[in-house]
């Protein structure tokens, strides 16, 4: 982690990076809601933009869909 962020730890990177992404999305006008908003309340497009940016910053999110027979 120190090679990416001098003095950083995996915990600090994992905590600060999502917050910085949300701040950038707000500044860029991609999130326009006001007040305290849970990530689950964001639109699908806003959440997808956040998840994509996590991948760009080496915090990839993966999803596994499981389909069961009925």
N, CA, C and O atoms as CSV, one atom per row, in Angstrom:
chain,resi,resn,atom,element,x,y,z
A,1,UNK,N,N,0.812,-1.197,0.000
A,1,UNK,CA,C,0.000,0.000,0.000
A,1,UNK,C,C,0.855,1.260,0.000
A,1,UNK,O,O,0.474,2.269,-0.593
A,2,UNK,N,N,2.008,1.208,0.662
A,2,UNK,CA,C,2.870,2.395,0.710
A,2,UNK,C,C,3.353,2.831,-0.657
A,2,UNK,O,O,3.707,3.995,-0.844
A,3,UNK,N,N,3.374,1.911,-1.627
A,3,UNK,CA,C,3.796,2.304,-2.967
A,3,UNK,C,C,2.716,3.130,-3.664
A,3,UNK,O,O,3.021,3.920,-4.558
A,4,UNK,N,N,1.461,2.953,-3.262
A,4,UNK,CA,C,0.351,3.711,-3.858
A,4,UNK,C,C,0.149,5.024,-3.113
A,4,UNK,O,O,0.058,6.090,-3.722
A,5,UNK,N,N,0.082,4.936,-1.793
A,5,UNK,CA,C,-0.120,6.107,-0.940
A,5,UNK,C,C,0.939,6.055,0.158
A,5,UNK,O,O,0.813,5.264,1.093
A,6,UNK,N,N,1.974,6.879,0.063
A,6,UNK,CA,C,3.015,6.851,1.090
A,6,UNK,C,C,2.428,7.063,2.487
A,6,UNK,O,O,1.707,8.031,2.728
A,7,UNK,N,N,2.745,6.151,3.395
A,7,UNK,CA,C,2.235,6.238,4.752
A,7,UNK,C,C,0.851,5.634,4.921
A,7,UNK,O,O,0.321,5.578,6.030
A,8,UNK,N,N,0.265,5.182,3.811
A,8,UNK,CA,C,-1.075,4.617,3.866
A,8,UNK,C,C,-1.068,3.160,4.268
A,8,UNK,O,O,-0.066,2.459,4.118
A,9,UNK,N,N,-2.195,2.717,4.780
A,9,UNK,CA,C,-2.382,1.308,5.110
A,9,UNK,C,C,-3.572,0.797,4.315
A,9,UNK,O,O,-4.331,1.582,3.746
A,10,UNK,N,N,-3.732,-0.501,4.278
A,10,UNK,CA,C,-4.880,-1.050,3.554
A,10,UNK,C,C,-6.188,-0.608,4.196
A,10,UNK,O,O,-7.189,-0.421,3.504
A,11,UNK,N,N,-6.184,-0.440,5.509
A,11,UNK,CA,C,-7.397,0.021,6.195
A,11,UNK,C,C,-7.700,1.472,5.835
A,11,UNK,O,O,-8.844,1.807,5.527
A,12,UNK,N,N,-6.690,2.334,5.871
A,12,UNK,CA,C,-6.937,3.742,5.549
A,12,UNK,C,C,-7.344,3.908,4.092
A,12,UNK,O,O,-8.205,4.730,3.781
A,13,UNK,N,N,-6.733,3.134,3.194
A,13,UNK,CA,C,-7.075,3.227,1.777
A,13,UNK,C,C,-8.512,2.756,1.543
A,13,UNK,O,O,-9.258,3.369,0.780
A,14,UNK,N,N,-8.889,1.665,2.206
A,14,UNK,CA,C,-10.239,1.129,2.049
A,14,UNK,C,C,-11.305,1.999,2.678
A,14,UNK,O,O,-12.473,1.922,2.297
A,15,UNK,N,N,-10.923,2.824,3.633
A,15,UNK,CA,C,-11.868,3.729,4.283
A,15,UNK,C,C,-11.964,5.053,3.536
A,15,UNK,O,O,-13.063,5.557,3.308
A,16,UNK,N,N,-10.837,5.612,3.160
A,16,UNK,CA,C,-10.815,6.947,2.559
A,16,UNK,C,C,-11.201,6.961,1.081
A,16,UNK,O,O,-11.793,7.930,0.605
A,17,UNK,N,N,-10.876,5.913,0.367
A,17,UNK,CA,C,-11.130,5.906,-1.071
A,17,UNK,C,C,-12.620,6.002,-1.411
A,17,UNK,O,O,-12.987,6.823,-2.251
A,18,UNK,N,N,-13.488,5.203,-0.798
A,18,UNK,CA,C,-14.921,5.352,-1.110
A,18,UNK,C,C,-15.448,6.753,-0.791
A,18,UNK,O,O,-16.242,7.307,-1.551
A,19,UNK,N,N,-15.010,7.318,0.322
A,19,UNK,CA,C,-15.461,8.663,0.678
A,19,UNK,C,C,-15.016,9.681,-0.365
A,19,UNK,O,O,-15.775,10.587,-0.710
A,20,UNK,N,N,-13.793,9.538,-0.868
A,20,UNK,CA,C,-13.309,10.487,-1.874
A,20,UNK,C,C,-14.055,10.324,-3.194
A,20,UNK,O,O,-14.278,11.300,-3.910
A,21,UNK,N,N,-14.433,9.105,-3.511
A,21,UNK,CA,C,-15.199,8.879,-4.746
A,21,UNK,C,C,-16.565,9.547,-4.634
A,21,UNK,O,O,-16.998,10.233,-5.560
A,22,UNK,N,N,-17.246,9.351,-3.507
A,22,UNK,CA,C,-18.551,10.000,-3.325
A,22,UNK,C,C,-18.418,11.518,-3.386
A,22,UNK,O,O,-19.263,12.189,-3.979
A,23,UNK,N,N,-17.364,12.065,-2.777
A,23,UNK,CA,C,-17.151,13.516,-2.830
A,23,UNK,C,C,-16.979,13.993,-4.274
A,23,UNK,O,O,-17.539,15.017,-4.664
A,24,UNK,N,N,-16.211,13.254,-5.057
A,24,UNK,CA,C,-16.020,13.623,-6.462
A,24,UNK,C,C,-17.325,13.538,-7.245
A,24,UNK,O,O,-17.606,14.406,-8.072
A,25,UNK,N,N,-18.123,12.507,-6.998
A,25,UNK,CA,C,-19.410,12.373,-7.704
A,25,UNK,C,C,-20.344,13.530,-7.354
A,25,UNK,O,O,-21.100,13.992,-8.208
A,26,UNK,N,N,-20.298,14.000,-6.112
A,26,UNK,CA,C,-21.125,15.147,-5.703
A,26,UNK,C,C,-20.623,16.413,-6.395
A,26,UNK,O,O,-21.418,17.173,-6.949
A,27,UNK,N,N,-19.317,16.642,-6.367
A,27,UNK,CA,C,-18.740,17.846,-6.982
A,27,UNK,C,C,-19.005,17.878,-8.482
A,27,UNK,O,O,-19.265,18.939,-9.049
A,28,UNK,N,N,-18.938,16.709,-9.127
A,28,UNK,CA,C,-19.174,16.632,-10.570
A,28,UNK,C,C,-20.659,16.698,-10.927
A,28,UNK,O,O,-21.008,16.707,-12.107
A,29,UNK,N,N,-21.527,16.743,-9.933
A,29,UNK,CA,C,-22.962,16.832,-10.188
A,29,UNK,C,C,-23.605,15.502,-10.559
A,29,UNK,O,O,-24.741,15.474,-11.033
A,30,UNK,N,N,-22.889,14.398,-10.348
A,30,UNK,CA,C,-23.441,13.084,-10.679
A,30,UNK,C,C,-24.339,12.558,-9.564
A,30,UNK,O,O,-25.166,11.676,-9.794
A,31,UNK,N,N,-24.178,13.096,-8.358
A,31,UNK,CA,C,-25.097,12.851,-7.249
A,31,UNK,C,C,-25.643,14.213,-6.857
A,31,UNK,O,O,-24.888,15.105,-6.469
A,32,UNK,N,N,-26.942,14.368,-6.957
A,32,UNK,CA,C,-27.545,15.676,-6.715
A,32,UNK,C,C,-28.436,15.715,-5.479
A,32,UNK,O,O,-28.889,16.789,-5.084
A,33,UNK,N,N,-28.697,14.564,-4.861
A,33,UNK,CA,C,-29.531,14.546,-3.657
A,33,UNK,C,C,-28.837,15.310,-2.547
A,33,UNK,O,O,-27.609,15.375,-2.490
A,34,UNK,N,N,-29.644,15.892,-1.660
A,34,UNK,CA,C,-29.112,16.666,-0.539
A,34,UNK,C,C,-29.319,15.895,0.759
A,34,UNK,O,O,-30.211,15.051,0.853
A,35,UNK,N,N,-28.494,16.188,1.753
A,35,UNK,CA,C,-28.638,15.575,3.059
A,35,UNK,C,C,-27.902,14.253,3.152
A,35,UNK,O,O,-27.099,13.900,2.289
A,36,UNK,N,N,-28.201,13.531,4.228
A,36,UNK,CA,C,-27.572,12.228,4.429
A,36,UNK,C,C,-28.286,11.188,3.577
A,36,UNK,O,O,-29.504,11.026,3.654
A,37,UNK,N,N,-27.520,10.504,2.782
A,37,UNK,CA,C,-28.084,9.524,1.855
A,37,UNK,C,C,-27.321,8.214,2.019
A,37,UNK,O,O,-26.092,8.186,1.948
A,38,UNK,N,N,-28.047,7.156,2.232
A,38,UNK,CA,C,-27.421,5.828,2.279
A,38,UNK,C,C,-27.107,5.397,0.853
A,38,UNK,O,O,-27.873,5.709,-0.059
A,39,UNK,N,N,-26.012,4.697,0.639
A,39,UNK,CA,C,-25.681,4.248,-0.714
A,39,UNK,C,C,-26.823,3.473,-1.374
A,39,UNK,O,O,-26.999,3.527,-2.591
A,40,UNK,N,N,-27.590,2.756,-0.564
A,40,UNK,CA,C,-28.698,1.967,-1.113
A,40,UNK,C,C,-29.794,2.842,-1.705
A,40,UNK,O,O,-30.592,2.366,-2.513
A,41,UNK,N,N,-29.846,4.114,-1.317
A,41,UNK,CA,C,-30.862,5.036,-1.810
A,41,UNK,C,C,-30.484,5.674,-3.141
A,41,UNK,O,O,-31.331,6.293,-3.786
A,42,UNK,N,N,-29.243,5.538,-3.558
A,42,UNK,CA,C,-28.807,6.124,-4.819
A,42,UNK,C,C,-29.397,5.352,-5.990
A,42,UNK,O,O,-29.779,4.189,-5.862
A,43,UNK,N,N,-29.464,6.016,-7.119
A,43,UNK,CA,C,-29.967,5.348,-8.315
A,43,UNK,C,C,-28.985,4.270,-8.760
A,43,UNK,O,O,-27.824,4.257,-8.350
A,44,UNK,N,N,-29.464,3.385,-9.590
A,44,UNK,CA,C,-28.600,2.308,-10.105
A,44,UNK,C,C,-27.405,2.899,-10.856
A,44,UNK,O,O,-26.284,2.410,-10.724
A,45,UNK,N,N,-27.646,3.949,-11.643
A,45,UNK,CA,C,-26.551,4.578,-12.396
A,45,UNK,C,C,-25.499,5.169,-11.457
A,45,UNK,O,O,-24.301,5.059,-11.721
A,46,UNK,N,N,-25.936,5.791,-10.369
A,46,UNK,CA,C,-24.996,6.374,-9.413
A,46,UNK,C,C,-24.187,5.278,-8.715
A,46,UNK,O,O,-22.979,5.418,-8.524
A,47,UNK,N,N,-24.849,4.202,-8.340
A,47,UNK,CA,C,-24.137,3.097,-7.697
A,47,UNK,C,C,-23.171,2.428,-8.667
A,47,UNK,O,O,-22.059,2.067,-8.283
A,48,UNK,N,N,-23.584,2.262,-9.912
A,48,UNK,CA,C,-22.700,1.657,-10.911
A,48,UNK,C,C,-21.467,2.521,-11.157
A,48,UNK,O,O,-20.365,1.999,-11.326
A,49,UNK,N,N,-21.649,3.840,-11.178
A,49,UNK,CA,C,-20.512,4.749,-11.358
A,49,UNK,C,C,-19.545,4.629,-10.183
A,49,UNK,O,O,-18.329,4.637,-10.371
A,50,UNK,N,N,-20.086,4.519,-8.984
A,50,UNK,CA,C,-19.258,4.360,-7.790
A,50,UNK,C,C,-18.471,3.052,-7.840
A,50,UNK,O,O,-17.267,3.038,-7.586
A,51,UNK,N,N,-19.148,1.962,-8.165
A,51,UNK,CA,C,-18.501,0.654,-8.209
A,51,UNK,C,C,-17.427,0.614,-9.309
A,51,UNK,O,O,-16.361,0.027,-9.120
A,52,UNK,N,N,-17.713,1.234,-10.439
A,52,UNK,CA,C,-16.722,1.282,-11.519
A,52,UNK,C,C,-15.476,2.041,-11.073
A,52,UNK,O,O,-14.353,1.627,-11.362
A,53,UNK,N,N,-15.677,3.143,-10.376
A,53,UNK,CA,C,-14.532,3.940,-9.916
A,53,UNK,C,C,-13.734,3.190,-8.850
A,53,UNK,O,O,-12.514,3.334,-8.779
A,54,UNK,N,N,-14.404,2.396,-8.025
A,54,UNK,CA,C,-13.673,1.570,-7.067
A,54,UNK,C,C,-12.696,0.650,-7.799
A,54,UNK,O,O,-11.554,0.481,-7.371
A,55,UNK,N,N,-13.147,0.063,-8.892
A,55,UNK,CA,C,-12.274,-0.807,-9.679
A,55,UNK,C,C,-11.076,-0.071,-10.244
A,55,UNK,O,O,-9.965,-0.599,-10.266
A,56,UNK,N,N,-11.306,1.148,-10.701
A,56,UNK,CA,C,-10.214,1.963,-11.243
A,56,UNK,C,C,-9.155,2.210,-10.168
A,56,UNK,O,O,-7.963,2.300,-10.462
A,57,UNK,N,N,-9.608,2.317,-8.925
A,57,UNK,CA,C,-8.688,2.621,-7.819
A,57,UNK,C,C,-8.239,1.377,-7.047
A,57,UNK,O,O,-7.869,1.471,-5.877
A,58,UNK,N,N,-8.271,0.246,-7.684
A,58,UNK,CA,C,-7.781,-1.017,-7.105
A,58,UNK,C,C,-8.579,-1.519,-5.910
A,58,UNK,O,O,-8.023,-2.170,-5.025
A,59,UNK,N,N,-9.874,-1.225,-5.873
A,59,UNK,CA,C,-10.774,-1.806,-4.872
A,59,UNK,C,C,-11.953,-2.434,-5.616
A,59,UNK,O,O,-13.091,-1.990,-5.460
A,60,UNK,N,N,-11.687,-3.459,-6.420
A,60,UNK,CA,C,-12.758,-4.012,-7.254
A,60,UNK,C,C,-13.871,-4.665,-6.433
A,60,UNK,O,O,-13.630,-5.281,-5.395
A,61,UNK,N,N,-15.079,-4.510,-6.929
A,61,UNK,CA,C,-16.244,-5.159,-6.339
A,61,UNK,C,C,-16.721,-6.194,-7.348
A,61,UNK,O,O,-16.929,-5.889,-8.523
A,62,UNK,N,N,-16.886,-7.398,-6.879
A,62,UNK,CA,C,-17.380,-8.445,-7.761
A,62,UNK,C,C,-18.747,-8.902,-7.288
A,62,UNK,O,O,-19.099,-8.751,-6.118
A,63,UNK,N,N,-19.499,-9.451,-8.196
A,63,UNK,CA,C,-20.844,-9.919,-7.882
A,63,UNK,C,C,-21.015,-11.300,-8.469
A,63,UNK,O,O,-20.588,-11.576,-9.590
A,64,UNK,N,N,-21.630,-12.142,-7.715
A,64,UNK,CA,C,-21.891,-13.488,-8.190
A,64,UNK,C,C,-23.396,-13.714,-8.116
A,64,UNK,O,O,-23.996,-13.646,-7.043
A,65,UNK,N,N,-23.990,-13.981,-9.264
A,65,UNK,CA,C,-25.413,-14.290,-9.303
A,65,UNK,C,C,-25.588,-15.791,-9.199
A,65,UNK,O,O,-24.933,-16.562,-9.901
A,66,UNK,N,N,-26.468,-16.184,-8.323
A,66,UNK,CA,C,-26.749,-17.603,-8.145
A,66,UNK,C,C,-28.199,-17.838,-8.548
A,66,UNK,O,O,-29.123,-17.215,-8.025
A,67,UNK,N,N,-28.364,-18.742,-9.480
A,67,UNK,CA,C,-29.708,-19.079,-9.943
A,67,UNK,C,C,-30.020,-20.491,-9.468
A,67,UNK,O,O,-29.248,-21.423,-9.693
A,68,UNK,N,N,-31.145,-20.631,-8.819
A,68,UNK,CA,C,-31.532,-21.951,-8.343
A,68,UNK,C,C,-32.776,-22.414,-9.102
A,68,UNK,O,O,-33.627,-21.613,-9.488
A,69,UNK,N,N,-32.852,-23.693,-9.295
A,69,UNK,CA,C,-34.019,-24.263,-9.971
A,69,UNK,C,C,-35.207,-24.235,-9.038
A,69,UNK,O,O,-35.066,-24.449,-7.834
A,70,UNK,N,N,-36.367,-23.975,-9.587
A,70,UNK,CA,C,-37.572,-23.949,-8.771
A,70,UNK,C,C,-38.418,-25.178,-8.973
A,70,UNK,O,O,-39.474,-25.309,-8.354
